């Protein structure tokens, strides 16, 4: 296949969308398919473009077999609603225009959401190129923004919901990452045969690529002989991290328990101010780390937290962090209801508690600290579970198969290993 994929975020940017897109696209290219990824210049989450990309409007790169087209974006830090919307809309415009002008006609255009306007750009690009559109739904928009309180104007919500339904109806295939998203789509009247789940996962090569040993992490940040409770990821309004700080306050008298926050986000400054107000000497904030170093931080943690606010929308999500933590064998405290909790329970890789519940979080940390053998079993269980069910290479091949199956109705057939097979509607060119 010739695949064009739109995703605003791509390495060296961190986060679930960049990792998922890169690891899928790399595997597709390894299998012989032509993959073009249209993305932005790396600036997330700080809003500062990396020095090697500054002063450019468009840039073409080849990254591990992927044809990468970087387009201009209005840079904005991951905070402040208005500037973030401008950031999203700028990529919508540049990716659509430059994608139309600077990419070959593909067999399919895939767009991922969030951010929502990226999927709209992918749909419009598919119309320009006159090829099918595949809609990857990693988060349900605009419902997520409404439930988070970030979107309140009822007229704007109505417009965005109309666009959402149009994308669902026009997509050849809808690819959610969570099973509960299927239920949401079915309730919207979407035909079940249009929906194929491709969950998040973890790359086996990534799990073997740690650039810093866990003992070096502990030594560098003064964590020797500590019981380390980590939160590694986006410090956003979705994560209820104030509850973690309140819990850390209850451990202040126990000098052996230390909380480690790694990452950036809209709420980080507020969290640091709150930590100062609470005099939390048992908590360390670190800046975002390169992805290859994160494995060392995961492995240096005795337990790691995966929290989200208690909102109905989060019952339908599967945080990608779960797979990385299980893959490296780090026990999890999952304070997310719904599908994420069911996954952790099925893997027997951690403890599931009620979201935004300080007493439950305190009790879970206390319990796991007192049970080293239980943590050891959780570690082994998580690693085995991921290896058996959630390796990215296997998921990427499944993705190709379901896309190829849908495209076959248009007169072409494709194998997972990328040799295009001619059909009566797609004859090879003749030579005169």
N, C-alpha and C positions, 0 to 999 in steps of 0.2 A: 504493500500500500504506500501511497504518498499521503502523509498526514501533516496537517497544519494544526498546531495546538496553541491556543492563547491562554496565557497565565501571566498576570502582572508581576509575579514574584518568581525569582530564579536565583540559584547560587551565583555569587557568594552570599546572597540574602539568606537569612535563617527562616525557619518556620515550616509548618506542615505543607502549604501549597508548593513552595519551592522544592522541597525534598521529594514530594510525591511526583511532581511533574518531571523533575530531572531524572529520577530513578526509573520511571516508566519509559520516558523518551530514550534514555540510554539503552535500555533493554530492547526496545523496538528497533533501534538502529543496529544493535548487535545482531539481531535476527534478520537483517537485510532490508528493512523498510527505510524509506526516505522520510525523515522527520524534521520539520521546521517548527521551532518554538518562537512565537512572537511574545516578547516580554519587555519590561521597562529597564531603565538604568538603575542599578542597585542603590537604594537609599533607605530601605525599610529596616528598622523602625525609627531611626533617628531623624530621617528627612535630610540627611547629608549624603550627597553622591560621593562614592569612593573616588580618590584622587585620579586613578587611571582612567576614569570614565568622564571626567569633567570637560565641559566645553564642547560636547558632541550632541548632535541632534538625532543621529541614527548611527548604528554600528553593527557590522556583521561579524560574527565569530563562528568558529567551528569548535564545539566542545564535545569530545568523546563520541564523535560520529553524528552529533546533532547540529543541524544548521540553525544558528541562533540569531534572530533579528531583534536587536534592542532598539526601542523607540523612545522618543522624548516623553518625560512626565514632569508635571509640576510637583516639585518635591515638598513633602509635608511630613512632619513627625507623626507618629501614631497616637495623636491626641488632638482634640479640637475638631468638632463636627464639620464646620464649614470648609476648612482647609483640606480635610481628608476627602470631602466630596469633590473639591477641585482636583485633587490628586487622582481620584478615580476617573473623573470625566476627562482629564487630560490624556490618560492612557486609553480610554475609550476612543477618543478622536484620533490619536496618533497611531494606535494599533490598527484601526480600521483603514485609515488612509494609506499608511505605509505598507500595511499587510496586503492591501489591494494592489499597490504599485510594485512591490519588491518581492513578492512570492509567486512561485509557479502555481498553476492550477493543481490542487490536490485531488485526492479521491474523497476526502472527508475533512471537515473543519470541526475541531473539538474546542469547546470553551468551558472554563471552570468558574464556579461561583462558590463563595465570594472571591473578589468583590463582584457585585451583581452586574455592573456595567461592562465588565470583561466578557461575560456570557452574551450580553447584547451585541457587543462588537463582533464576537465570533459568529453569531447568527447572521448579522448583516454581511459579514465577509463571505459566509457560505452562499448568500444570495448573489453577491457580486461574482463569485467564482462559479456559481451554478452547480454546487455540489451539496451533498447532505450535511446536516448539522447534528452533532452529538453534544448533549448538555450534561456536563459533569456537575453534580450537586453535592458539594461538600458541606454546605450550610444553607439553611432555608431562608431565603430573602424574598420579601422584606420582613417576614415574620420575626426573624431574630432581632432586627433593629427595633421593631415595635415593642416586643416584650422586654428588651433591655432599656426602653425609655428614650432611646436615641432618636426615634422618629415618631412624631406626634401629630403632624398635620394630616387630617383625615383625607383631604383631597389628594395630597401627594401619595399617601398610602394607597388610595384607590387606583391611582395611575400606575404605581409600581406593581401592584397586584395584577393589574390587567396585562402589563408587560410580562410578568412572571408566567401567567397562564398562556400567553401567546407563545413564549419560548417552549413550554411543555408541549403544546399542541404541534408546534412546527418541528420539534426535534425528531429525527429518525430514531434516536435511542436516548434514554435518560439513564445516567450512571450515578446513583447515589453511593455514599460510602458507608451508610448505616442501614440496617434492616428496617428500623422504625421509620425512616424516611419513605420507604415503600408504602407504608400504611397512610402516611400523609398524602402522598401522590394519588393513591387509590381513592381516598376520600375526596380528592379534588376532581375525580372523574377521569383520571388518566388510565388508559388501557394497560392492564398488567403486562402484556407482551412487549410493551415499550420500555420496561424497567429492568435493568440488570445491576445487581449490587457488586461493586468492586471495592472492597473494604480498604482501609489504610493497612499498612504493614511496615516491615523494616527490611532493609537491604543487608544481605549476609556479608557482603564486602565491607559495608559500613561498620558492622559489629566487630570486625577484625581490624579496624583502622585507627584505634585510639592513639593519639599523639602525646598523651601524658598519663602516667601511671596513677592509680588512685592514692598510693602512698605519697606521691609527690604533691598531689592536690592537698592532702591533709597537712603535709609538712609546710607547704608554701603559705597556707592560710591559717595556720595555728590550730588545726583540728585533730592533732594527735590525741588519742585516748578520749575522744568525745563520741557521744552517740549523736550522729549527724542526721538531722531531719531537713531534707532539702525541698525547695520548690524551684524548678528549673523551667523557665518558659516566659511567656508574655505576662507582664504585670498590668493587666487590664481590668476594666470595670466588670467583666464577666466572671472574674475568678474569686471574688469575696476574700481577698487576701488579708483584709482587716481582721477576719476571724482567726487566721493563723497568727497574727501579731498578738491578739488577745490571749491566745493559747500559749504563746512564747512567754508572755508575762507571768503565767502561772508556773512556768518552769524556771523562773529567775533564780530561785534559791538552790536549784540543782545545777551546779556548775558543769556537770558531765554531759548535759543535753544542750546541743547547739543547733540553731536554725540557720540554714544557708539559702539565700535567695540569689538566683543567677538569671539575668535577663534584663530586658527593657520593657517599656510600655507606658501607657497614658497615666497610670496610677502610681508609677514608681516614686515620683517626688512626694506625693501625698503619703505614701507608705513610709518613706524615710522620715518625714516630719512626725508621723504618728509614733514610729519607733523611738525617736528622740524624746517625745513627750512621755512615753512609757518607760524610758530609761532602760532599754533592752540591750544590755551588754552581751547577751547570749544570742545575738543575731548579727549576721554579716550579709551585706548587700554587695554583689559583684556585678560588673558590667556584662553585657552579652559576650559570650565566648564563641570562637569559631566552632563549627559543628563537629569537627574531628576531635576537639578537646572535650566536648560534652560527655563523651563516654567515660572519661576519667572522673568527671564530677558525679555521674550516675553511680559509678562503681565505688566512689568514696563515700556514698550515702548509705547509711544503715537502713533508711526508709525514705521514700520520696512521695510527695503529695501531688494528687491530681484533683484539684478542686474546681467547682463551678457553682454559680449561684443557683438557688432553688427556683428555677423557672421551668415551665413545661417544655419550652423549646429545647432545653438541654437534655431532656430525656431521649432525644433523637440523635445525639451526637456520639461519636467514638473518637475521643482525642487521640491523635497520632502518637502523643507522648507515651500512651499506655504500651504500645508495641515496642518502643525503644527501651523503656524501663524493664519490661519483661524479657526482652532480648538480651540485655546485659545481666539479668538476674538481680535486679533491685526490687525488694518488696515494696508494695504500693499501699498507700492509704487513699482510697478513691471516695471522694465526697461528691459524687455525681450520681443522680438517680437514673433509672432507665437502662438503656442498652449498654452503657459503659460499665455499670455495676454488675450487670449480668455476665459480661465478658470476664471481668476480674474474678467473679465468683466461680465461673466455669473453669477458669485456668487454675484456681486455688493459688493465686499469685499475690494476694494481698487481702486487706480488710476493707469492707465497704461500709460507709457510715452516711448518716443523713447530712445533706449539704447545709452549710452555714450554721453548724451546730458545734459550738465551742466545747461543751462538755463531752460530746462524742469524740471529737478530735483529741482532746486531752486524754481520754480513756484509751483510745486506740494507740497513741504514741506510748503511753505508759505500759500497755499490754505487750506491744511488740518489743519494747526495750527489755522486758523481763523474760522474753521467750526467744533466746538465740537459736534454738533448734527449729522453732516454728519459722523464723526468718530464713533459715537455711533451706527448709523444705519449699517455702514460697519461691525462693530464688531458683531452685532447680525446676520447680513446676512451671514457672513463667518461661524459662528458656526452652523447655521441651514443647510447651504449647505454641510458642511463636514459630519454632523450627518446623513443627508439624502442619501449621495452618496459615501462617501470615508472612511468608517470605515474599519480598517484593517481586522477584523475578517470576515466580509462579503467578502472582496476581497480574503482572504486566502481560503475560502470555494469555491469561484468561480474558483480559481486556481486549487484546487484539482479536481473539477468537469471536467474541460477541459482536465487535464492530464489523469484522469481516462477514459474519453471518447476516447482519442487517444489510450490508452493501451488496450481498449476493443477489438480492431481489432486483437490483438495478442493472444486472447483466454482467457483473464481474465476480469472479471468485478469487479468494486469496488464501494462502496458507500462512500459518503462524511464522514459519521461516519464509522470508520475503521473496518468493518467486511468483510473479504475477502469472496466472493461468488464463490464457485467452478463452473467451466464450464466443458464441455467435454474434453477440452484440459488442464485442471488443476484439476485433481482428488485428493481428500484427500488421504493420505497414508493409506494403509491397514495394519491391525494388525494381525500378525501370532501368 
